[in-house]
Amino acid sequence: MTSSDVQQGPLRERLQRFPQRLAELGELVRNGSSRFGQLRQALAGVSAKMLTQTLRT
């Protein structure tokens, strides 16, 4: 994998969206969503593993 692949590929797109997804997660928690299933459903596209790791930190 070259640096140009990373600059133009799907990984770059996901990395660019990551801060937005964390902000959405924070907003959901502040608004009272606290069940894992509710958060996972609201954040479609985020894996259960990633959501679990984020919530534990």
C-alpha distance matrix in Angstrom:
0.0 3.8 6.8 8.2 6.2 7.5 10.7 11.4 10.3 12.6 11.5 12.8 15.9 16.6 16.5 18.8 21.2 21.4 24.2 26.2 26.0 27.3 30.1 31.0 31.3 33.5 35.7 36.2 37.2 39.6 41.2 42.1 39.4 39.1 38.7 35.2 35.6 36.6 33.7 31.2 32.9 32.9 29.2 28.0 24.3 24.2 24.0 27.0 25.1 23.7 27.2 28.9 26.9 27.4 31.1 31.6 30.6
3.8 0.0 3.8 5.3 5.2 6.8 8.9 10.3 10.5 13.5 12.5 12.7 16.0 17.3 16.6 18.4 21.3 21.8 24.2 26.2 26.6 27.9 30.3 31.6 32.1 34.1 36.2 37.0 38.1 40.2 41.9 43.1 40.7 40.6 40.4 37.1 37.6 38.3 35.2 33.0 34.7 34.3 30.6 29.6 26.0 25.9 26.2 29.3 27.4 25.6 28.9 30.8 28.6 28.8 32.5 33.1 31.8
6.8 3.8 0.0 3.8 5.4 5.2 6.2 8.8 9.8 12.8 11.4 10.6 14.1 15.7 14.5 15.8 19.1 19.6 21.6 23.7 24.6 25.6 27.8 29.4 30.1 31.8 33.8 35.0 36.1 37.9 39.7 41.2 39.0 39.0 39.2 36.1 36.8 37.2 33.9 32.0 33.7 32.9 29.2 28.6 25.2 25.0 25.6 28.8 27.0 24.7 27.8 29.9 27.5 27.3 31.0 31.8 30.1
8.2 5.3 3.8 0.0 3.8 5.4 4.9 6.2 8.2 11.8 11.5 10.3 13.2 15.6 15.0 15.7 18.8 20.1 22.2 23.7 24.8 26.3 28.2 29.5 30.6 32.5 34.1 35.3 36.8 38.5 40.0 41.7 39.4 39.8 39.9 36.9 37.2 37.4 34.3 32.4 33.6 32.8 29.2 28.3 25.0 25.3 26.3 29.7 28.3 26.0 28.9 31.3 29.3 28.8 32.5 33.6 32.1
6.2 5.2 5.4 3.8 0.0 3.8 5.5 5.4 5.5 8.9 8.9 8.9 11.6 13.5 13.6 14.9 17.5 18.7 21.3 22.7 23.2 25.0 27.2 28.1 29.0 31.2 32.9 33.7 35.2 37.2 38.5 39.9 37.4 37.7 37.5 34.4 34.5 34.9 31.9 29.7 31.0 30.4 26.8 25.7 22.2 22.6 23.4 26.8 25.6 23.6 26.5 28.9 27.2 27.0 30.6 31.8 30.6
7.5 6.8 5.2 5.4 3.8 0.0 3.8 5.5 5.2 7.8 6.4 5.9 9.3 10.8 10.2 11.7 14.6 15.4 17.9 19.6 20.1 21.6 23.8 25.0 25.8 27.8 29.7 30.6 31.9 33.9 35.4 36.8 34.5 34.7 34.7 31.6 32.1 32.4 29.2 27.2 28.7 28.0 24.3 23.5 20.1 20.1 21.0 24.4 23.0 20.6 23.5 26.0 24.0 23.6 27.3 28.4 27.1
10.7 8.9 6.2 4.9 5.5 3.8 0.0 3.8 6.0 8.9 8.3 6.0 8.8 11.4 10.5 10.8 14.1 15.5 17.4 18.9 20.1 21.7 23.4 24.7 26.1 27.8 29.3 30.7 32.2 33.8 35.3 37.0 34.9 35.5 35.8 32.9 33.4 33.3 30.0 28.4 29.6 28.5 24.9 24.4 21.3 21.5 23.0 26.4 25.3 22.6 25.1 27.8 25.9 25.0 28.6 30.0 28.4
11.4 10.3 8.8 6.2 5.4 5.5 3.8 0.0 3.8 7.1 8.2 6.5 8.0 11.1 11.5 11.5 14.1 16.2 18.5 19.2 20.3 22.5 24.1 24.8 26.4 28.5 29.7 30.7 32.7 34.4 35.4 37.2 34.9 35.7 35.7 32.9 32.9 32.7 29.8 27.9 28.7 27.6 24.3 23.2 20.1 21.0 22.6 26.2 25.6 23.1 25.5 28.4 27.0 26.1 29.5 31.3 30.0
10.3 10.5 9.8 8.2 5.5 5.2 6.0 3.8 0.0 3.8 5.4 5.6 6.9 9.1 10.4 11.3 13.2 14.9 17.8 18.5 18.9 21.2 23.2 23.6 24.8 27.3 28.6 29.2 31.1 33.1 34.1 35.5 33.0 33.6 33.3 30.3 30.1 30.3 27.4 25.2 26.1 25.5 22.0 20.7 17.3 18.3 19.5 23.1 22.5 20.4 22.9 25.8 24.5 24.0 27.4 29.1 28.2
12.6 13.5 12.8 11.8 8.9 7.8 8.9 7.1 3.8 0.0 3.8 5.4 5.0 6.3 8.7 9.9 10.8 12.5 15.8 16.1 15.9 18.5 20.6 20.7 21.7 24.4 25.7 26.0 27.9 30.2 31.0 32.3 29.6 30.1 29.7 26.7 26.4 26.6 23.9 21.6 22.4 21.9 18.4 16.9 13.6 14.6 15.9 19.7 19.4 17.3 19.6 22.6 21.7 21.2 24.5 26.4 25.8
11.5 12.5 11.4 11.5 8.9 6.4 8.3 8.2 5.4 3.8 0.0 3.8 5.4 5.2 6.2 8.6 10.0 10.6 13.9 15.1 14.8 16.7 19.3 19.8 20.4 22.9 24.6 25.1 26.6 28.8 30.1 31.2 28.6 28.9 28.6 25.5 25.8 26.1 23.1 20.9 22.4 21.8 18.2 17.3 13.8 13.8 14.9 18.4 17.4 15.1 17.8 20.5 19.1 18.7 22.2 23.7 22.9
12.8 12.7 10.6 10.3 8.9 5.9 6.0 6.5 5.6 5.4 3.8 0.0 3.8 5.4 5.1 6.1 8.7 10.0 12.5 13.8 14.5 16.3 18.3 19.3 20.4 22.5 24.0 25.0 26.6 28.5 29.8 31.4 29.1 29.6 29.9 27.0 27.4 27.3 24.1 22.4 23.8 22.6 19.0 18.6 15.5 15.6 17.3 20.7 19.9 17.1 19.3 22.3 20.7 19.6 23.1 24.8 23.5
15.9 16.0 14.1 13.2 11.6 9.3 8.8 8.0 6.9 5.0 5.4 3.8 0.0 3.8 5.5 5.2 6.4 8.8 11.5 11.7 12.4 14.9 16.5 17.0 18.5 20.8 21.9 22.8 24.8 26.6 27.5 29.2 26.9 27.8 28.0 25.3 25.4 24.9 21.9 20.3 21.1 19.8 16.4 15.8 13.0 13.7 16.0 19.5 19.4 16.6 18.3 21.6 20.6 19.2 22.4 24.7 23.7
16.6 17.3 15.7 15.6 13.5 10.8 11.4 11.1 9.1 6.3 5.2 5.4 3.8 0.0 3.8 5.4 5.2 6.2 9.7 10.2 9.9 12.2 14.5 14.8 15.7 18.2 19.7 20.2 21.9 24.1 25.1 26.5 24.0 24.6 24.6 21.8 22.1 21.9 18.8 17.1 18.3 17.3 13.6 13.2 10.3 10.3 12.4 15.9 15.7 12.8 14.6 17.8 16.9 15.6 18.8 21.0 20.3
16.5 16.6 14.5 15.0 13.6 10.2 10.5 11.5 10.4 8.7 6.2 5.1 5.5 3.8 0.0 3.8 5.4 5.2 7.9 9.8 10.1 11.4 13.7 15.0 15.7 17.6 19.5 20.6 21.9 23.7 25.3 26.8 24.7 25.0 25.5 22.8 23.7 23.4 20.0 18.7 20.5 19.1 15.5 15.8 13.2 12.3 14.3 17.3 16.5 13.2 15.1 18.0 16.3 14.8 18.3 20.1 18.7
18.8 18.4 15.8 15.7 14.9 11.7 10.8 11.5 11.3 9.9 8.6 6.1 5.2 5.4 3.8 0.0 3.8 5.6 7.0 8.1 9.7 11.4 12.7 14.0 15.7 17.2 18.6 20.1 21.8 23.1 24.5 26.5 24.7 25.6 26.4 24.1 24.8 23.9 20.5 19.8 21.0 19.1 15.7 16.3 14.2 13.9 16.5 19.6 19.2 15.8 17.0 20.3 18.9 16.8 19.9 22.1 20.6
21.2 21.3 19.1 18.8 17.5 14.6 14.1 14.1 13.2 10.8 10.0 8.7 6.4 5.2 5.4 3.8 0.0 3.8 5.8 5.4 6.3 8.9 10.1 10.7 12.5 14.6 15.6 16.7 18.7 20.3 21.3 23.2 21.2 22.3 23.1 20.9 21.3 20.3 17.0 16.3 17.3 15.3 12.0 12.8 11.1 10.9 14.0 17.0 17.2 13.8 14.5 18.0 17.2 14.9 17.7 20.4 19.3
21.4 21.8 19.6 20.1 18.7 15.4 15.5 16.2 14.9 12.5 10.6 10.0 8.8 6.2 5.2 5.6 3.8 0.0 3.8 5.4 5.1 6.3 8.7 9.9 10.6 12.5 14.3 15.4 16.7 18.5 20.1 21.6 19.7 20.2 21.0 18.7 19.7 19.0 15.5 14.9 16.7 14.9 11.4 12.8 11.1 9.6 12.3 14.8 14.6 10.9 11.6 14.9 13.7 11.4 14.3 16.8 15.5
24.2 24.2 21.6 22.2 21.3 17.9 17.4 18.5 17.8 15.8 13.9 12.5 11.5 9.7 7.9 7.0 5.8 3.8 0.0 3.8 5.4 5.1 6.2 8.7 9.8 10.6 12.4 14.3 15.5 16.6 18.5 20.4 19.1 19.8 21.3 19.6 20.9 19.7 16.1 16.4 18.2 15.8 12.8 15.0 14.1 12.4 15.3 17.2 17.1 13.3 13.3 16.3 15.0 11.9 14.4 17.0 15.2
26.2 26.2 23.7 23.7 22.7 19.6 18.9 19.2 18.5 16.1 15.1 13.8 11.7 10.2 9.8 8.1 5.4 5.4 3.8 0.0 3.8 5.4 5.1 6.3 8.7 9.9 10.6 12.4 14.4 15.4 16.6 18.9 17.5 18.9 20.3 18.8 19.7 18.0 14.6 15.1 16.2 13.3 10.8 13.0 12.7 11.9 15.3 17.3 18.0 14.4 13.8 17.2 16.7 13.6 15.5 18.5 17.3
26.0 26.6 24.6 24.8 23.2 20.1 20.1 20.3 18.9 15.9 14.8 14.5 12.4 9.9 10.1 9.7 6.3 5.1 5.4 3.8 0.0 3.8 5.4 5.0 6.2 8.7 9.8 10.6 12.4 14.3 15.4 17.0 15.0 16.1 17.1 15.3 16.1 14.7 11.3 11.5 12.8 10.4 7.4 9.9 9.7 8.4 11.8 13.6 14.5 11.2 10.2 13.7 13.8 10.8 12.6 15.9 15.3
27.3 27.9 25.6 26.3 25.0 21.6 21.7 22.5 21.2 18.5 16.7 16.3 14.9 12.2 11.4 11.4 8.9 6.3 5.1 5.4 3.8 0.0 3.8 5.4 5.0 6.2 8.6 9.9 10.6 12.3 14.3 15.7 14.2 14.7 16.3 14.8 16.4 15.2 11.5 12.4 14.5 12.1 9.6 12.6 12.6 10.3 13.0 14.0 14.3 10.8 9.6 12.5 12.0 8.5 10.1 13.2 12.1
30.1 30.3 27.8 28.2 27.2 23.8 23.4 24.1 23.2 20.6 19.3 18.3 16.5 14.5 13.7 12.7 10.1 8.7 6.2 5.1 5.4 3.8 0.0 3.8 5.4 5.1 6.2 8.7 10.0 10.6 12.4 14.6 13.8 15.1 17.2 16.4 17.9 15.9 12.5 14.2 15.6 12.5 10.9 14.1 14.8 13.1 16.2 17.1 17.8 14.5 12.8 15.6 15.4 11.7 12.6 15.8 14.6
31.0 31.6 29.4 29.5 28.1 25.0 24.7 24.8 23.6 20.7 19.8 19.3 17.0 14.8 15.0 14.0 10.7 9.9 8.7 6.3 5.0 5.4 3.8 0.0 3.8 5.4 5.1 6.2 8.7 9.9 10.6 12.7 11.3 13.2 14.9 14.2 15.1 12.7 9.7 11.4 12.2 8.9 7.8 11.2 12.6 11.4 14.7 15.6 17.1 14.2 11.9 15.0 15.7 12.4 12.7 16.4 16.0
31.3 32.1 30.1 30.6 29.0 25.8 26.1 26.4 24.8 21.7 20.4 20.4 18.5 15.7 15.7 15.7 12.5 10.6 9.8 8.7 6.2 5.0 5.4 3.8 0.0 3.8 5.4 5.2 6.3 8.6 10.0 11.0 9.3 10.2 12.0 11.1 12.7 10.8 7.3 9.4 11.2 8.6 7.5 11.2 12.6 10.4 13.0 13.1 14.5 11.8 9.0 11.7 12.6 9.3 9.1 12.8 12.8
33.5 34.1 31.8 32.5 31.2 27.8 27.8 28.5 27.3 24.4 22.9 22.5 20.8 18.2 17.6 17.2 14.6 12.5 10.6 9.9 8.7 6.2 5.1 5.4 3.8 0.0 3.8 5.5 5.2 6.2 8.6 10.2 9.8 10.6 13.3 13.2 15.3 13.2 10.2 12.8 14.6 11.9 11.2 14.9 16.3 14.1 16.5 16.3 17.2 14.4 11.7 13.7 14.1 10.5 9.8 13.1 12.5
35.7 36.2 33.8 34.1 32.9 29.7 29.3 29.7 28.6 25.7 24.6 24.0 21.9 19.7 19.5 18.6 15.6 14.3 12.4 10.6 9.8 8.6 6.2 5.1 5.4 3.8 0.0 3.8 5.5 5.1 6.2 8.8 8.9 11.0 13.8 14.4 15.7 12.9 10.5 13.5 14.3 11.0 11.3 15.0 17.0 15.5 18.3 18.2 19.8 17.2 14.3 16.5 17.4 14.0 13.1 16.5 16.2
36.2 37.0 35.0 35.3 33.7 30.6 30.7 30.7 29.2 26.0 25.1 25.0 22.8 20.2 20.6 20.1 16.7 15.4 14.3 12.4 10.6 9.9 8.7 6.2 5.2 5.5 3.8 0.0 3.8 5.5 5.1 6.5 5.4 7.9 10.3 11.1 12.2 9.2 7.2 10.6 11.2 8.3 9.4 13.1 15.5 14.1 16.5 16.0 18.1 16.1 12.7 14.8 16.5 13.5 12.0 15.6 16.2
37.2 38.1 36.1 36.8 35.2 31.9 32.2 32.7 31.1 27.9 26.6 26.6 24.8 21.9 21.9 21.8 18.7 16.7 15.5 14.4 12.4 10.6 10.0 8.7 6.3 5.2 5.5 3.8 0.0 3.8 5.4 5.4 5.1 5.9 9.2 10.3 12.5 10.1 8.2 11.7 13.2 11.1 11.8 15.5 17.6 15.5 17.3 16.2 17.7 15.9 12.4 13.6 15.1 12.2 10.0 13.2 13.8
39.6 40.2 37.9 38.5 37.2 33.9 33.8 34.4 33.1 30.2 28.8 28.5 26.6 24.1 23.7 23.1 20.3 18.5 16.6 15.4 14.3 12.3 10.6 9.9 8.6 6.2 5.1 5.5 3.8 0.0 3.8 5.5 7.4 8.9 12.4 14.0 16.0 13.3 11.7 15.3 16.3 13.7 14.7 18.4 20.6 18.7 20.8 19.9 21.3 19.3 15.9 17.1 18.3 15.1 13.1 15.9 16.0
41.2 41.9 39.7 40.0 38.5 35.4 35.3 35.4 34.1 31.0 30.1 29.8 27.5 25.1 25.3 24.5 21.3 20.1 18.5 16.6 15.4 14.3 12.4 10.6 10.0 8.6 6.2 5.1 5.4 3.8 0.0 3.8 6.0 8.8 11.9 14.1 15.2 11.9 11.2 14.9 15.1 12.5 14.3 17.8 20.5 19.2 21.4 20.5 22.6 20.8 17.3 18.7 20.5 17.5 15.4 18.5 19.0
42.1 43.1 41.2 41.7 39.9 36.8 37.0 37.2 35.5 32.3 31.2 31.4 29.2 26.5 26.8 26.5 23.2 21.6 20.4 18.9 17.0 15.7 14.6 12.7 11.0 10.2 8.8 6.5 5.4 5.5 3.8 0.0 3.8 5.9 9.1 11.8 13.2 10.3 10.3 14.0 14.5 12.7 14.8 18.1 20.9 19.3 21.0 19.4 21.5 20.3 16.6 17.4 19.6 17.1 14.4 17.2 18.4
39.4 40.7 39.0 39.4 37.4 34.5 34.9 34.9 33.0 29.6 28.6 29.1 26.9 24.0 24.7 24.7 21.2 19.7 19.1 17.5 15.0 14.2 13.8 11.3 9.3 9.8 8.9 5.4 5.1 7.4 6.0 3.8 0.0 3.7 6.0 8.4 9.4 6.5 6.6 10.3 10.8 9.5 11.6 14.7 17.6 16.0 17.5 16.0 18.3 17.4 13.6 14.6 17.2 15.1 12.5 15.6 17.2
39.1 40.6 39.0 39.8 37.7 34.7 35.5 35.7 33.6 30.1 28.9 29.6 27.8 24.6 25.0 25.6 22.3 20.2 19.8 18.9 16.1 14.7 15.1 13.2 10.2 10.6 11.0 7.9 5.9 8.9 8.8 5.9 3.7 0.0 3.8 6.4 8.7 7.2 7.1 10.4 11.9 11.4 12.9 15.8 18.3 16.1 16.9 14.6 16.6 16.1 12.3 12.4 15.1 13.5 10.3 12.9 15.0
38.7 40.4 39.2 39.9 37.5 34.7 35.8 35.7 33.3 29.7 28.6 29.9 28.0 24.6 25.5 26.4 23.1 21.0 21.3 20.3 17.1 16.3 17.2 14.9 12.0 13.3 13.8 10.3 9.2 12.4 11.9 9.1 6.0 3.8 0.0 3.8 5.5 5.4 6.4 8.7 10.1 10.9 12.5 14.7 17.2 15.2 15.3 12.7 15.1 15.4 11.8 11.6 14.9 14.1 11.1 13.5 16.3
35.2 37.1 36.1 36.9 34.4 31.6 32.9 32.9 30.3 26.7 25.5 27.0 25.3 21.8 22.8 24.1 20.9 18.7 19.6 18.8 15.3 14.8 16.4 14.2 11.1 13.2 14.4 11.1 10.3 14.0 14.1 11.8 8.4 6.4 3.8 0.0 3.8 5.5 5.2 6.1 8.5 9.9 10.5 12.4 14.3 12.1 11.8 9.0 11.4 12.0 8.6 8.4 11.9 11.7 9.3 11.7 14.7
35.6 37.6 36.8 37.2 34.5 32.1 33.4 32.9 30.1 26.4 25.8 27.4 25.4 22.1 23.7 24.8 21.3 19.7 20.9 19.7 16.1 16.4 17.9 15.1 12.7 15.3 15.7 12.2 12.5 16.0 15.2 13.2 9.4 8.7 5.5 3.8 0.0 3.8 5.5 5.1 6.0 8.5 9.9 10.8 13.2 12.0 11.7 9.4 12.7 13.5 10.5 11.0 14.7 14.5 12.7 15.3 18.1
36.6 38.3 37.2 37.4 34.9 32.4 33.3 32.7 30.3 26.6 26.1 27.3 24.9 21.9 23.4 23.9 20.3 19.0 19.7 18.0 14.7 15.2 15.9 12.7 10.8 13.2 12.9 9.2 10.1 13.3 11.9 10.3 6.5 7.2 5.4 5.5 3.8 0.0 3.8 5.5 5.2 6.1 8.6 10.3 13.4 12.5 13.4 11.8 15.0 15.0 11.6 12.8 16.2 15.1 13.2 16.3 18.7
33.7 35.2 33.9 34.3 31.9 29.2 30.0 29.8 27.4 23.9 23.1 24.1 21.9 18.8 20.0 20.5 17.0 15.5 16.1 14.6 11.3 11.5 12.5 9.7 7.3 10.2 10.5 7.2 8.2 11.7 11.2 10.3 6.6 7.1 6.4 5.2 5.5 3.8 0.0 3.8 5.5 5.1 6.1 8.8 11.3 9.7 11.1 9.9 12.7 11.9 8.4 10.3 13.2 11.6 10.2 13.7 15.6
31.2 33.0 32.0 32.4 29.7 27.2 28.4 27.9 25.2 21.6 20.9 22.4 20.3 17.1 18.7 19.8 16.3 14.9 16.4 15.1 11.5 12.4 14.2 11.4 9.4 12.8 13.5 10.6 11.7 15.3 14.9 14.0 10.3 10.4 8.7 6.1 5.1 5.5 3.8 0.0 3.8 5.5 5.2 6.4 8.5 7.1 7.9 7.0 10.4 10.1 7.3 9.5 12.6 11.8 11.2 14.4 16.5
32.9 34.7 33.7 33.6 31.0 28.7 29.6 28.7 26.1 22.4 22.4 23.8 21.1 18.3 20.5 21.0 17.3 16.7 18.2 16.2 12.8 14.5 15.6 12.2 11.2 14.6 14.3 11.2 13.2 16.3 15.1 14.5 10.8 11.9 10.1 8.5 6.0 5.2 5.5 3.8 0.0 3.8 5.5 5.6 8.9 9.1 10.4 10.1 13.7 13.5 11.0 13.3 16.3 15.4 14.7 18.0 20.1
32.9 34.3 32.9 32.8 30.4 28.0 28.5 27.6 25.5 21.9 21.8 22.6 19.8 17.3 19.1 19.1 15.3 14.9 15.8 13.3 10.4 12.1 12.5 8.9 8.6 11.9 11.0 8.3 11.1 13.7 12.5 12.7 9.5 11.4 10.9 9.9 8.5 6.1 5.1 5.5 3.8 0.0 3.8 5.8 9.2 9.4 11.8 12.1 15.2 14.1 11.3 14.2 16.7 14.9 14.4 18.0 19.5
29.2 30.6 29.2 29.2 26.8 24.3 24.9 24.3 22.0 18.4 18.2 19.0 16.4 13.6 15.5 15.7 12.0 11.4 12.8 10.8 7.4 9.6 10.9 7.8 7.5 11.2 11.3 9.4 11.8 14.7 14.3 14.8 11.6 12.9 12.5 10.5 9.9 8.6 6.1 5.2 5.5 3.8 0.0 3.8 6.2 5.9 8.9 10.0 12.7 11.0 8.9 12.3 14.3 12.5 12.9 16.4 17.5
28.0 29.6 28.6 28.3 25.7 23.5 24.4 23.2 20.7 16.9 17.3 18.6 15.8 13.2 15.8 16.3 12.8 12.8 15.0 13.0 9.9 12.6 14.1 11.2 11.2 14.9 15.0 13.1 15.5 18.4 17.8 18.1 14.7 15.8 14.7 12.4 10.8 10.3 8.8 6.4 5.6 5.8 3.8 0.0 3.8 5.6 8.2 10.0 13.0 11.9 10.6 13.9 16.0 14.9 15.6 18.9 20.2
24.3 26.0 25.2 25.0 22.2 20.1 21.3 20.1 17.3 13.6 13.8 15.5 13.0 10.3 13.2 14.2 11.1 11.1 14.1 12.7 9.7 12.6 14.8 12.6 12.6 16.3 17.0 15.5 17.6 20.6 20.5 20.9 17.6 18.3 17.2 14.3 13.2 13.4 11.3 8.5 8.9 9.2 6.2 3.8 0.0 3.8 6.3 9.3 11.5 10.3 10.2 13.6 15.0 14.3 15.9 18.8 19.9
24.2 25.9 25.0 25.3 22.6 20.1 21.5 21.0 18.3 14.6 13.8 15.6 13.7 10.3 12.3 13.9 10.9 9.6 12.4 11.9 8.4 10.3 13.1 11.4 10.4 14.1 15.5 14.1 15.5 18.7 19.2 19.3 16.0 16.1 15.2 12.1 12.0 12.5 9.7 7.1 9.1 9.4 5.9 5.6 3.8 0.0 3.8 6.6 8.3 6.6 6.6 10.0 11.2 10.6 12.3 15.1 16.1
24.0 26.2 25.6 26.3 23.4 21.0 23.0 22.6 19.5 15.9 14.9 17.3 16.0 12.4 14.3 16.5 14.0 12.3 15.3 15.3 11.8 13.0 16.2 14.7 13.0 16.5 18.3 16.5 17.3 20.8 21.4 21.0 17.5 16.9 15.3 11.8 11.7 13.4 11.1 7.9 10.4 11.8 8.9 8.2 6.3 3.8 0.0 3.8 5.3 5.3 6.2 8.6 10.0 10.7 12.3 14.3 15.9
27.0 29.3 28.8 29.7 26.8 24.4 26.4 26.2 23.1 19.7 18.4 20.7 19.5 15.9 17.3 19.6 17.0 14.8 17.2 17.3 13.6 14.0 17.1 15.6 13.1 16.3 18.2 16.0 16.2 19.9 20.5 19.4 16.0 14.6 12.7 9.0 9.4 11.8 9.9 7.0 10.1 12.1 10.0 10.0 9.3 6.6 3.8 0.0 3.8 5.5 5.1 6.0 8.6 9.9 10.5 12.2 14.6
25.1 27.4 27.0 28.3 25.6 23.0 25.3 25.6 22.5 19.4 17.4 19.9 19.4 15.7 16.5 19.2 17.2 14.6 17.1 18.0 14.5 14.3 17.8 17.1 14.5 17.2 19.8 18.1 17.7 21.3 22.6 21.5 18.3 16.6 15.1 11.4 12.7 15.0 12.7 10.4 13.7 15.2 12.7 13.0 11.5 8.3 5.3 3.8 0.0 3.8 5.5 5.2 6.2 8.6 10.0 10.7 12.8
23.7 25.6 24.7 26.0 23.6 20.6 22.6 23.1 20.4 17.3 15.1 17.1 16.6 12.8 13.2 15.8 13.8 10.9 13.3 14.4 11.2 10.8 14.5 14.2 11.8 14.4 17.2 16.1 15.9 19.3 20.8 20.3 17.4 16.1 15.4 12.0 13.5 15.0 11.9 10.1 13.5 14.1 11.0 11.9 10.3 6.6 5.3 5.5 3.8 0.0 3.8 5.4 5.1 6.1 8.6 10.0 11.1
27.2 28.9 27.8 28.9 26.5 23.5 25.1 25.5 22.9 19.6 17.8 19.3 18.3 14.6 15.1 17.0 14.5 11.6 13.3 13.8 10.2 9.6 12.8 11.9 9.0 11.7 14.3 12.7 12.4 15.9 17.3 16.6 13.6 12.3 11.8 8.6 10.5 11.6 8.4 7.3 11.0 11.3 8.9 10.6 10.2 6.6 6.2 5.1 5.5 3.8 0.0 3.8 5.5 5.1 6.1 8.6 10.3
28.9 30.8 29.9 31.3 28.9 26.0 27.8 28.4 25.8 22.6 20.5 22.3 21.6 17.8 18.0 20.3 18.0 14.9 16.3 17.2 13.7 12.5 15.6 15.0 11.7 13.7 16.5 14.8 13.6 17.1 18.7 17.4 14.6 12.4 11.6 8.4 11.0 12.8 10.3 9.5 13.3 14.2 12.3 13.9 13.6 10.0 8.6 6.0 5.2 5.4 3.8 0.0 3.8 5.5 5.2 6.2 8.9
26.9 28.6 27.5 29.3 27.2 24.0 25.9 27.0 24.5 21.7 19.1 20.7 20.6 16.9 16.3 18.9 17.2 13.7 15.0 16.7 13.8 12.0 15.4 15.7 12.6 14.1 17.4 16.5 15.1 18.3 20.5 19.6 17.2 15.1 14.9 11.9 14.7 16.2 13.2 12.6 16.3 16.7 14.3 16.0 15.0 11.2 10.0 8.6 6.2 5.1 5.5 3.8 0.0 3.8 5.5 5.3 6.6
27.4 28.8 27.3 28.8 27.0 23.6 25.0 26.1 24.0 21.2 18.7 19.6 19.2 15.6 14.8 16.8 14.9 11.4 11.9 13.6 10.8 8.5 11.7 12.4 9.3 10.5 14.0 13.5 12.2 15.1 17.5 17.1 15.1 13.5 14.1 11.7 14.5 15.1 11.6 11.8 15.4 14.9 12.5 14.9 14.3 10.6 10.7 9.9 8.6 6.1 5.1 5.5 3.8 0.0 3.8 5.5 5.5
31.1 32.5 31.0 32.5 30.6 27.3 28.6 29.5 27.4 24.5 22.2 23.1 22.4 18.8 18.3 19.9 17.7 14.3 14.4 15.5 12.6 10.1 12.6 12.7 9.1 9.8 13.1 12.0 10.0 13.1 15.4 14.4 12.5 10.3 11.1 9.3 12.7 13.2 10.2 11.2 14.7 14.4 12.9 15.6 15.9 12.3 12.3 10.5 10.0 8.6 6.1 5.2 5.5 3.8 0.0 3.8 5.5
31.6 33.1 31.8 33.6 31.8 28.4 30.0 31.3 29.1 26.4 23.7 24.8 24.7 21.0 20.1 22.1 20.4 16.8 17.0 18.5 15.9 13.2 15.8 16.4 12.8 13.1 16.5 15.6 13.2 15.9 18.5 17.2 15.6 12.9 13.5 11.7 15.3 16.3 13.7 14.4 18.0 18.0 16.4 18.9 18.8 15.1 14.3 12.2 10.7 10.0 8.6 6.2 5.3 5.5 3.8 0.0 3.8
30.6 31.8 30.1 32.1 30.6 27.1 28.4 30.0 28.2 25.8 22.9 23.5 23.7 20.3 18.7 20.6 19.3 15.5 15.2 17.3 15.3 12.1 14.6 16.0 12.8 12.5 16.2 16.2 13.8 16.0 19.0 18.4 17.2 15.0 16.3 14.7 18.1 18.7 15.6 16.5 20.1 19.5 17.5 20.2 19.9 16.1 15.9 14.6 12.8 11.1 10.3 8.9 6.6 5.5 5.5 3.8 0.0
